[in-house]
Amino acid sequence: MMTEDLIRQAALDTVRIEYETILLLEKAINSDFISAVKAIYNCKGRVVFTGIGKSALIAQKIVATFNSTGSPALFMHAADAIHGDLGMMQEDDIVVMLSKSGNTQELKVLVPLIKNFGNPIIAITSSKDSFLAQQADYKIIFDLPREACPNNLAPTASTTAQLVIGDAMAVALLTLKGFSPQDFARFHPGGTLGKKLYLRVDDLYKQNEKPAVSPETPIKDVLITVSSGRLGATAVTDPDNKVLGIITDGDIRRMLQKFPLSSLESLKAKDIMTTNPKTIMPDELAVKALEKMRNNKITQLIVVDKDNHYLGMVHMHDIIREGIV
């Protein structure tokens, strides 16, 4: 078999085995799983995840997911725990132990110590007859036909199963807690994700000019206003500062195509403006403004208050500058 074929077949076998393992996890979402999630939900302390080897690495990822979705968690390495790290545990904490076999030496030493402290233990393992499963207060047992490794040795399908179970627990918990996008934003203030969740139109439009003309403004002055505003548009407002329309670069191009040059001097803003322009409120998320621009194939939105008073404009460039796109 050619090298390329070997690579392709090994990769496809891995995907197939791990996919089949994930499908079998449906059986693990049973009354035991529900009891474990309810125990975490009712826990007054933190969720302490622990494991050894590759399971320890998976535990660290689950901890990150728990913390970011409103369930306080921390990681304690099983080997380090018996050399002092048990001190990070508190009276009301609950412990989740990950182990494929449930019989690793480190866990056999650690389990009695935790039970002596009186902290409940949740086991995530593939062996219902293992030491860990027998000693745990709650057990989540997953079926593992084999590892994706050709030698059935390297943790592959087993760690994937542990990861999916951890995600399932985290999502079940955030659902129970009614964890909202606003809650999520509080824990993710940085980066593109954070900006999508908290950056609002109000944070953007105030940095821009506020071009505006009246319906009776001559076209010459309209052109100057559009150019100086650097937003490719100007709002058309009434004497009470309420929005009547918008004039964009596109409206000006259409004007030049529609009217003879000799008649341009007699035109007013009201003759070429687009009525009922797309608007947005200042407290809307910036990502909502982006969605509205894309759906309407435009590059700016007029920002108004609840009474349709003109506040300013937000441009696609503002959103690109913030890295949301």
Phi, psi and omega in degrees: 000136181294155180304317180299320180293322178297316180298312182299315183293319179296318180294316180296321177297320179298312179300316182296313182295317181290324176298315180295325178295318179297319178301324180291344181294342179303327179290336181280345178273076186236196181297328178294318178298314181299318179297320180295317180295318178297324178296319177293317181301322182271356182292134180272348180253212179260170174257118181259116178262139180215156179182183180227149177065223182295329177297328178294322179293320177296320179301322180294322178293319180296321177303315180299319180293316178301310183299321183282350180243022170088014177243100184304126184215159175213161181252136176229115180292133185300324181287320180286335183302319183278003177239032173122335185287351173300340180295344179282345181281146178242168189302321186266007181286156173241142187249130175249121183249125180255130177197128177299308184274331184073011184231017180293147186299320182298319180290325178298328177282321187285321186304310180299327180294317180293318179297327178293329176286342180089010179277133178296148181240131172250126179259134170240106188208163179264358184240109181288341181262006184287164177303314182297314181297322182289331184268342186286151176282328177226142182226133173244108185256127178245144177284136179225091180301317178189164172280158177288338176303132181304332179269001181057038183239304185296128178300114180225286178297325182293318180287327174298317179298316179298318181297315181294320177298317178299317177297319180298320178295315182298317181291321177299319181291316181293331176291316178299323184277352183066038184292117188262167174303327178294321175297317180300319181298326181297331181264355182228057185286343185260160174074183182298318181300314180298317181297323179296332185265340183231337183291128184244163179305324180300332180282347188249312192292333183293344179280346185264165170294169180234069184293135180206144175224165176266166178301333183268002181296129178299151183301324179303316180287329176298315180299318180296317181296316179298317182293314183288332180287338176057031178239001180072018182190166171217148175278153172247121187235159176268179182300339179267011179068024175268145185284127176255331182183190179218147173237120182248174174305322180296321177297322180292319178296318179295326177298316182295329178282330187272322187252144175291150183302327183294341183261357186296325184294338182269352182282150177240169180304321183296338183283338184235356185290154172266121179277164182052054181291162178286129182234169177209150179275152184294336182272002177287150177294146178299325179294332175291321177297318178301314180299319181292321177296316181295316182296328183257003178054049177232168183242000177213154176231143174277131180265126182228160172270185185294342180258015178069024173283140182285124179251328182159198180225146172244135185246154177305325180298327178298319182287321177297319180300326180279355177079018180283327181287000000 
